[in-house]
Amino acid sequence: MKIKTALISVSDKTGLVDFAKELAENGVKIISSGGTFKALRDAGIGCTSVEDVTGFPEMLDGRVKTLHPKIHAGILAKRNISHLGQLKKHNIETIDLVVVNLYPFQQAASKEGAKLEEIIENIDIGGPSLIRGAAKNHEFVGVIVEPRQYAKVLEELRKNGFGLSEKLRRELMVEALQHTAFYDAMISSCLAEKFGTAKFPEKFSIGFEKFSEPRYGENPHQNAMVYKGPLANSGIISAKQLNGKELSYNNYLDADAALSIAAEFSEPCAAIVKHNNPCGVATAKNISDAFSGAYDCDSLSAFGGVICINRKCDLETAKKITSFFNEVIIAPSYEGNALEELKKKTNLRVLELKQLENAGTWENGISFRQIEGGLLAQEKDTIKNSEWQNPDGIKAGQKDIEDLQFAWRIVKNVKSNAIVIARGKATIGIGMGLTSRVDSVELALKKAGEKAKGGVLASDAYFPFSDSIKLCAKAGISAIVEPGGSIKDPEVIEEAKKQGIALYFTGERHFRH
């Protein structure tokens, strides 16, 4: 299929002149519109305006340019006697190559303070129609949607006497339809959020674009890719990397988990995560003390972990971080000498995420998980019920109440069955991911050791039996917070009362599977 006529209409003019120049030099007739036509003419490249082809001027402030049978019939016609005969009857020429990229909706919607009118005007209508038409008729028409494709198209044209192979046309067709699908998903998601429509719509599309390619996935034999939401402005995907190697697939997972924990608190907080579970979390008056508290919880597990702090990293904290091996450190900002200290570890991935300065105030949003053949969607888990019951009537002191509130925020970020033991607004023992709750209690108590005495304990779900209460009493736990709701609640309450443990029910479960 030799290229004789090309329609070019692009918003992103990167590489446009060089690409169009080579087409023109090889006898390709170029049709273009608006700014593209002007750019080509200014570069001395001969081209025909869409208006001259259609016989109609641009209308409605540019909203209508290419929406005309003389354009779309030229793209959609099969190269058979019937279709070509119809084109000849109406004096329409075939178009063999469509080069279109769409209005910059992403940039318009991402602009701070963007007005709705500007966002709406950046919804492209003619462009997607041209692309879909060319994609549908890919048997005869090539379609280009991004400047990065120019090089491979030109390379093939040079090899094939200025024709495109069926293989490349099919490849371009798939990319084109992915491009328009992404564009439409981005627009619908943006406007649904702006207009506050249903959280869980009847038809749901997600638009993501390639962001980075880790060396492998969770394991070396798994290929992997990282995709970014087009309007994303928070989360680990938006962090700026200041030092170290490219993040691995597992780094992204653990960094997201650490970030979720640190973002729970408005006071200085440090979280250390390993294998998607916290091995230490603490809050304090300053970030250095918070880091020490997090590290002291389980210094053995902290080795090789991912760290997130929600305050500027100072030199004192940086030195504590570089005193042992870590994979990643995330902070809202870094003092100059602290960054120098961290950069001494050439492989340490140092990330800056300014949004952490507003920790504790992030929007809730929706979380997604893929299952075979489908997708699960739910609201992000937030603490909604702040009124607790005290069924055994034993009151905890103010410091224990503060520690219980701290532990309750942490336990919802731990894999179920989840148990968190805390004291002084720092974790001292964490049990996670076990199939028996009493096993998780035993693990958390083992991690805490002697420090458990006088500590408080949080459980992400109710205790099904009183055996865990007996273990807590033996270790010296002074107060417990759990959701309640078990048919065995009366036995649990009675055991807590017998052991002198202050027991609180939240009425709210926080499973994390």
TORSE-689798 format. One line per 10 residues: number of its first residue (from 1); for each residue y, z, x of C-alpha. Coordinates in nm, 3 decimals. Example, Ala and Ser with C-alpha at 12.3 -4.5 7.8 and 13.67 -1.06 7.14 Angstrom:
1> -0.450,0.780,1.230  -0.106,0.714,1.367 $
END
This chain:
1> 0.000,0.000,0.000  0.310,-0.123,0.181  0.640,0.053,0.116  0.902,-0.194,-0.006  1.135,0.025,-0.213  1.214,0.394,-0.176  1.410,0.626,-0.404  1.580,0.904,-0.205  1.764,1.192,-0.375  1.772,1.518,-0.179 $
11> 1.962,1.845,-0.178  1.838,1.943,0.170  1.958,1.663,0.397  1.783,1.791,0.710  1.643,1.488,0.898  1.753,1.254,0.618  1.954,1.005,0.823  1.689,0.947,1.091  1.415,0.911,0.830  1.611,0.670,0.608 $
21> 1.730,0.471,0.909  1.373,0.394,1.013  1.286,0.292,0.657  1.584,0.056,0.642  1.506,-0.092,0.985  1.163,-0.185,0.852  1.296,-0.368,0.550  1.260,-0.092,0.292  1.515,-0.110,0.011  1.667,0.235,-0.049 $
31> 1.793,0.356,-0.388  1.987,0.682,-0.390  2.231,0.888,-0.590  2.526,1.125,-0.555  2.556,1.311,-0.228  2.251,1.139,-0.082  2.403,0.795,-0.142  2.727,0.905,0.026  2.546,1.059,0.325  2.347,0.741,0.385 $
41> 2.649,0.513,0.344  2.852,0.734,0.583  2.570,0.696,0.838  2.586,0.318,0.805  2.255,0.285,0.624  2.247,0.025,0.352  2.145,0.155,0.011  2.176,0.082,-0.359  2.310,0.342,-0.600  2.106,0.458,-0.896 $
51> 2.399,0.355,-1.117  2.366,-0.006,-1.002  1.996,-0.001,-1.087  2.027,0.160,-1.429  2.364,0.018,-1.534  2.469,0.369,-1.638  2.700,0.612,-1.457  2.609,0.972,-1.380  2.674,1.173,-1.696  2.732,1.529,-1.814 $
61> 2.871,1.659,-1.483  2.574,1.516,-1.294  2.309,1.660,-1.525  2.188,1.305,-1.597  2.143,1.071,-1.301  1.790,0.939,-1.264  1.657,0.999,-1.615  1.628,0.631,-1.709  1.343,0.383,-1.778  1.455,0.157,-1.494 $
71> 1.382,0.442,-1.254  1.081,0.607,-1.414  0.907,0.284,-1.516  0.942,0.163,-1.156  0.769,0.480,-1.037  0.502,0.507,-1.306  0.389,0.145,-1.330  0.036,0.065,-1.218  0.018,-0.243,-1.001  -0.182,-0.442,-1.258 $
81> -0.098,-0.756,-1.456  -0.005,-0.567,-1.774  0.231,-0.314,-1.618  0.387,-0.558,-1.374  0.439,-0.803,-1.657  0.626,-0.541,-1.858  0.844,-0.456,-1.558  0.926,-0.824,-1.509  1.018,-0.865,-1.876  1.272,-0.581,-1.850 $
91> 1.392,-0.668,-1.501  1.260,-0.349,-1.342  1.143,-0.331,-0.981  0.863,-0.111,-0.854  0.940,0.201,-0.647  0.678,0.275,-0.381  0.811,0.593,-0.225  0.992,0.887,-0.389  1.175,1.126,-0.158  1.313,1.420,-0.357 $
101> 1.379,1.784,-0.291  1.512,2.002,-0.564  1.835,2.183,-0.640  1.858,2.502,-0.430  1.774,2.745,-0.712  1.632,2.995,-0.464  1.957,3.018,-0.268  2.169,3.034,-0.584  1.960,3.310,-0.742  1.942,3.511,-0.418 $
111> 2.316,3.507,-0.362  2.474,3.849,-0.406  2.676,3.861,-0.726  2.548,3.520,-0.841  2.672,3.433,-1.188  2.430,3.322,-1.456  2.613,2.992,-1.503  2.565,2.903,-1.135  2.197,2.997,-1.150  2.140,2.784,-1.461 $
121> 2.318,2.482,-1.311  2.077,2.497,-1.017  1.777,2.434,-1.241  1.678,2.079,-1.148  1.567,1.850,-1.431  1.559,1.495,-1.296  1.405,1.594,-0.961  1.083,1.749,-1.099  1.046,1.450,-1.334  1.067,1.207,-1.042 $
131> 0.822,1.411,-0.837  0.569,1.446,-1.120  0.594,1.075,-1.198  0.525,0.979,-0.837  0.245,1.236,-0.812  0.081,1.104,-1.129  0.096,0.750,-0.994  -0.010,0.846,-0.641  -0.259,0.558,-0.640  0.042,0.333,-0.579 $
141> 0.333,0.565,-0.490  0.398,0.810,-0.207  0.599,1.127,-0.269  0.785,1.348,-0.023  0.929,1.686,-0.129  1.025,1.854,0.199  1.190,1.737,0.525  0.893,1.873,0.726  0.685,1.589,0.579  0.903,1.311,0.724 $
151> 0.731,1.310,1.062  0.374,1.272,0.937  0.477,1.002,0.687  0.662,0.802,0.952  0.371,0.836,1.191  0.134,0.686,0.938  0.377,0.413,0.835  0.408,0.302,1.197  0.028,0.289,1.233  -0.042,0.107,0.907 $
161> 0.214,-0.174,0.895  0.444,0.045,0.688  0.180,0.136,0.435  0.042,0.476,0.328  -0.332,0.545,0.318  -0.501,0.676,0.006  -0.585,0.996,0.194  -0.221,1.072,0.275  -0.100,0.976,-0.074  -0.344,1.225,-0.223 $
171> -0.237,1.493,0.023  0.128,1.431,-0.062  0.050,1.434,-0.434  -0.112,1.778,-0.417  0.177,1.918,-0.213  0.424,1.770,-0.460  0.262,1.933,-0.762  0.237,2.264,-0.576  0.607,2.227,-0.500  0.711,2.179,-0.863 $
181> 0.476,2.453,-0.983  0.631,2.693,-0.733  0.979,2.587,-0.841  0.908,2.644,-1.211  0.736,2.978,-1.147  1.034,3.093,-0.942  1.280,3.000,-1.218  1.079,3.157,-1.501  1.023,3.480,-1.303  1.390,3.507,-1.210 $
191> 1.519,3.453,-1.563  1.254,3.676,-1.721  1.370,3.957,-1.494  1.738,3.883,-1.558  1.696,3.871,-1.937  1.454,4.163,-1.950  1.179,3.981,-2.138  0.817,4.097,-2.169  0.664,4.255,-1.858  0.329,4.097,-1.938 $
201> 0.393,3.746,-2.079  0.132,3.534,-2.256  0.145,3.274,-1.977  0.198,3.401,-1.625  0.263,3.204,-1.307  0.332,3.339,-0.960  0.532,3.145,-0.704  0.485,3.231,-0.338  0.562,3.041,-0.018  0.395,3.057,0.321 $
211> 0.547,3.330,0.537  0.321,3.387,0.837  -0.032,3.318,0.956  -0.210,3.617,1.110  -0.476,3.547,1.369  -0.736,3.659,1.116  -0.782,3.870,0.802  -0.939,4.213,0.767  -1.210,4.099,1.010  -1.208,3.836,1.287 $
221> -1.434,3.595,1.096  -1.190,3.578,0.800  -0.900,3.330,0.801  -0.582,3.465,0.645  -0.227,3.382,0.537  0.075,3.586,0.430  0.286,3.456,0.141  0.632,3.572,0.037  0.788,3.586,-0.305  1.086,3.344,-0.304 $
231> 1.336,3.602,-0.429  1.186,3.904,-0.249  1.449,4.134,-0.101  1.252,4.453,-0.045  0.918,4.566,0.087  0.754,4.508,0.421  0.775,4.131,0.375  1.157,4.161,0.405  1.160,4.368,0.724  1.314,4.234,1.045 $
241> 1.087,4.255,1.350  1.264,4.380,1.663  0.972,4.411,1.903  0.601,4.357,1.954  0.331,4.113,1.856  0.307,3.940,1.520  0.184,4.169,1.245  -0.184,4.143,1.164  -0.328,4.124,0.813  -0.425,4.492,0.831 $
251> -0.081,4.582,0.967  0.075,4.439,0.652  -0.159,4.643,0.432  -0.100,4.969,0.616  0.274,4.910,0.653  0.303,4.854,0.278  0.115,5.180,0.214  0.331,5.376,0.460  0.645,5.227,0.311  0.540,5.325,-0.041 $
261> 0.501,5.687,0.068  0.827,5.716,0.262  1.011,5.551,-0.027  0.900,5.836,-0.256  1.153,6.072,-0.101  1.531,6.090,-0.079  1.511,6.358,0.193  1.404,6.270,0.551  1.036,6.171,0.539  0.777,6.044,0.786 $
271> 0.442,5.894,0.690  0.156,5.794,0.919  -0.107,5.564,0.766  -0.448,5.457,0.888  -0.682,5.222,0.698  -0.450,5.224,0.396  -0.460,5.604,0.361  -0.208,5.860,0.486  -0.329,6.080,0.769  -0.003,6.276,0.772 $
281> 0.317,6.301,0.569  0.608,6.543,0.594  0.967,6.592,0.486  1.220,6.803,0.674  1.593,6.852,0.737  1.586,6.584,1.008  1.361,6.290,1.079  1.231,6.421,1.413  1.095,6.738,1.250  0.953,6.531,0.965 $
291> 0.766,6.315,1.215  0.628,6.619,1.396  0.504,6.761,1.066  0.330,6.435,0.977  0.170,6.403,1.320  0.046,6.763,1.326  -0.152,6.712,1.005  -0.415,6.499,1.180  -0.313,6.399,1.531  -0.657,6.250,1.600 $
301> -0.638,6.008,1.307  -0.273,5.926,1.384  -0.381,5.741,1.699  -0.340,5.368,1.635  -0.168,5.422,1.301  0.130,5.274,1.120  0.443,5.490,1.096  0.726,5.474,0.843  1.038,5.691,0.850  1.319,5.671,0.596 $
311> 1.605,5.764,0.830  1.758,5.608,1.141  1.521,5.652,1.434  1.683,5.866,1.704  1.577,5.903,2.067  1.393,6.230,2.006  1.177,6.073,1.737  1.125,5.757,1.942  0.990,5.959,2.235  0.745,6.136,2.006 $
321> 0.629,5.799,1.876  0.579,5.649,2.222  0.386,5.956,2.339  0.069,5.809,2.186  -0.063,5.468,2.079  0.073,5.323,1.754  0.053,4.981,1.591  0.376,4.970,1.387  0.696,5.169,1.333  0.923,5.099,1.033 $
331> 1.270,5.249,0.994  1.597,5.156,0.821  1.772,5.137,1.160  1.749,5.249,1.523  1.984,5.412,1.768  2.031,5.193,2.073  1.856,5.425,2.316  1.577,5.486,2.065  1.511,5.113,2.039  1.505,5.084,2.418 $
341> 1.248,5.363,2.429  1.029,5.197,2.168  1.051,4.859,2.342  0.887,5.013,2.647  0.569,4.971,2.444  0.565,4.591,2.453  0.291,4.560,2.190  0.445,4.812,1.948  0.564,4.627,1.640  0.910,4.763,1.563 $
351> 1.039,4.675,1.215  1.380,4.733,1.061  1.408,4.755,0.682  1.756,4.854,0.573  1.646,4.908,0.212  1.476,5.230,0.328  1.822,5.386,0.332  1.795,5.389,-0.048  1.447,5.541,-0.055  1.362,5.730,-0.370 $
361> 1.559,5.485,-0.584  1.350,5.166,-0.563  1.269,4.978,-0.881  0.924,5.020,-1.024  0.809,4.666,-1.094  0.458,4.533,-1.149  0.163,4.543,-0.911  -0.116,4.285,-0.901  -0.471,4.278,-0.776  -0.700,3.979,-0.768 $
371> -1.052,3.994,-0.902  -1.304,3.712,-0.909  -1.176,3.461,-1.160  -0.870,3.657,-1.261  -0.580,3.888,-1.189  -0.510,4.248,-1.284  -0.151,4.348,-1.354  -0.005,4.690,-1.416  0.318,4.884,-1.388  0.355,5.051,-1.050 $
381> 0.240,5.413,-1.056  0.535,5.646,-1.087  0.561,6.013,-1.177  0.688,6.025,-1.535  0.604,6.376,-1.652  0.797,6.648,-1.466  0.706,6.931,-1.707  0.393,7.111,-1.594  0.179,7.362,-1.784  0.066,7.687,-1.623 $
391> -0.255,7.757,-1.819  -0.379,8.058,-1.620  -0.038,8.232,-1.633  -0.028,8.303,-1.257  0.312,8.189,-1.133  0.360,8.030,-0.793  0.659,8.125,-0.580  0.948,7.884,-0.532  0.826,7.760,-0.192  0.478,7.696,-0.330 $
401> 0.630,7.508,-0.625  0.823,7.286,-0.383  0.505,7.225,-0.181  0.313,7.144,-0.499  0.578,6.889,-0.599  0.560,6.739,-0.250  0.179,6.723,-0.255  0.183,6.568,-0.603  0.398,6.280,-0.477  0.164,6.225,-0.184 $
411> -0.167,6.243,-0.371  -0.085,5.941,-0.585  -0.067,5.736,-0.264  -0.414,5.842,-0.147  -0.734,5.658,-0.237  -0.933,5.831,-0.512  -1.093,6.076,-0.524  -0.777,6.217,-0.365  -0.700,6.570,-0.250  -0.388,6.676,-0.058 $
421> -0.331,7.019,0.093  0.028,7.096,0.195  0.244,7.372,0.333  0.609,7.365,0.431  0.650,7.018,0.274  0.397,6.871,0.515  0.038,6.766,0.462  -0.215,6.980,0.647  -0.536,6.830,0.507  -0.621,6.513,0.314 $
431> -0.948,6.415,0.150  -0.978,6.060,0.022  -1.199,5.780,-0.099  -1.512,5.985,-0.167  -1.721,5.944,-0.480  -1.738,6.317,-0.547  -1.422,6.524,-0.597  -1.577,6.835,-0.448  -1.661,6.630,-0.135  -1.293,6.532,-0.109 $
441> -1.195,6.898,-0.142  -1.437,6.991,0.136  -1.299,6.715,0.360  -0.937,6.818,0.301  -1.019,7.183,0.370  -1.208,7.086,0.685  -0.907,6.886,0.806  -0.671,7.175,0.729  -0.892,7.439,0.893  -0.724,7.779,0.928 $
451> -0.393,7.628,0.817  -0.529,7.601,0.462  -0.472,7.974,0.407  -0.153,8.007,0.205  -0.137,7.633,0.145  -0.126,7.448,-0.188  -0.353,7.174,-0.315  -0.300,6.865,-0.532  -0.575,6.662,-0.699  -0.508,6.312,-0.838 $
461> -0.743,6.374,-1.134  -0.890,6.676,-1.310  -1.158,6.900,-1.164  -1.478,6.836,-1.362  -1.625,7.172,-1.257  -1.507,7.505,-1.121  -1.689,7.460,-0.786  -1.377,7.313,-0.620  -1.172,7.617,-0.730  -1.422,7.847,-0.560 $
471> -1.394,7.647,-0.237  -1.014,7.665,-0.256  -1.021,8.040,-0.308  -1.253,8.089,-0.014  -1.014,7.892,0.209  -0.709,8.088,0.091  -0.535,7.818,-0.120  -0.258,7.988,-0.320  -0.173,7.725,-0.582  -0.321,7.407,-0.731 $
481> -0.175,7.116,-0.926  -0.397,6.871,-1.116  -0.371,6.662,-1.434  -0.602,6.868,-1.655  -0.788,6.707,-1.943  -1.150,6.785,-1.857  -1.388,6.931,-2.115  -1.449,7.191,-1.844  -1.080,7.289,-1.827  -1.149,7.635,-1.976 $
491> -1.399,7.709,-1.696  -1.159,7.580,-1.430  -0.871,7.788,-1.572  -1.088,8.098,-1.592  -1.205,8.057,-1.230  -0.849,8.004,-1.104  -0.738,8.316,-1.291  -1.032,8.513,-1.151  -0.945,8.401,-0.795  -0.571,8.469,-0.835 $
501> -0.474,8.104,-0.782  -0.166,7.966,-0.959  -0.286,7.662,-1.155  -0.063,7.387,-1.292  -0.153,7.094,-1.519  0.068,6.783,-1.510  -0.092,6.595,-1.800  -0.069,6.283,-1.584  -0.343,6.126,-1.371  -0.277,5.922,-1.054 $
511> -0.592,5.729,-0.961  -0.554,5.482,-0.675  -0.864,5.265,-0.642 $
END
